Amino acid sequence: MTINIIETRLSAVEEAITQLQKQVATHQINWLEQITGSFENEPAFEEVLAYGKAIRQGNESIIEDWTI
């Protein structure tokens, strides 16, 4: 390969990288917003929340009743 061909190909690669960087910068999505509400109306999740609340409030007896 001649130097001109290498420089042309390198220039094309650099341009492609620049385009990809612009796409990534403009399409950043907040992961928390993506998952918020994803467990809505899910009985198992509601049960886990109830267990966590009971344990935080000092009711560790709930752990004894919990089965996997």
C-alpha positions in Angstrom: 0.0 0.0 0.0 1.2 3.5 -0.7 1.2 6.2 1.8 -1.6 8.0 0.0 -3.9 5.0 0.3 -3.1 4.5 4.0 -3.7 8.2 4.7 -7.1 8.0 2.8 -8.2 4.9 4.7 -7.0 6.4 8.0 -9.0 9.6 7.3 -12.1 7.5 6.6 -11.7 5.6 9.9 -11.2 8.8 11.8 -14.4 10.2 10.2 -16.3 7.1 11.1 -15.1 7.3 14.7 -16.2 10.9 14.9 -19.7 10.0 13.6 -20.0 7.2 16.1 -18.9 9.5 19.0 -21.6 12.0 18.0 -24.3 9.3 17.9 -23.3 8.0 21.3 -23.2 11.5 22.8 -26.7 12.4 21.6 -28.4 9.1 22.4 -27.5 8.7 26.1 -30.4 7.4 28.0 -30.8 7.5 31.8 -30.9 3.8 32.8 -33.0 4.6 35.9 -35.7 6.2 33.7 -35.7 3.1 31.6 -36.4 0.7 34.4 -38.7 2.9 36.5 -42.1 1.2 36.6 -40.9 -2.0 35.1 -42.0 -4.0 38.2 -45.3 -2.2 38.4 -48.2 -4.6 39.4 -45.7 -7.4 39.9 -46.8 -9.4 43.0 -43.4 -10.9 43.6 -41.8 -7.5 43.7 -44.5 -6.2 46.0 -43.8 -9.1 48.3 -40.0 -8.4 48.4 -40.7 -4.8 49.2 -43.0 -5.9 52.1 -40.3 -8.2 53.4 -37.7 -5.5 53.3 -39.9 -3.0 55.1 -40.7 -5.5 57.8 -37.0 -6.3 58.3 -36.1 -2.6 58.4 -38.8 -2.1 61.1 -37.3 -4.8 63.2 -39.7 -7.6 62.4 -37.1 -10.3 61.6 -39.6 -13.1 62.4 -40.8 -12.7 58.9 -37.5 -14.2 57.7 -38.4 -17.5 59.5 -41.6 -17.7 57.5 -40.0 -16.9 54.2 -39.5 -19.8 51.8 -37.6 -19.9 48.5 
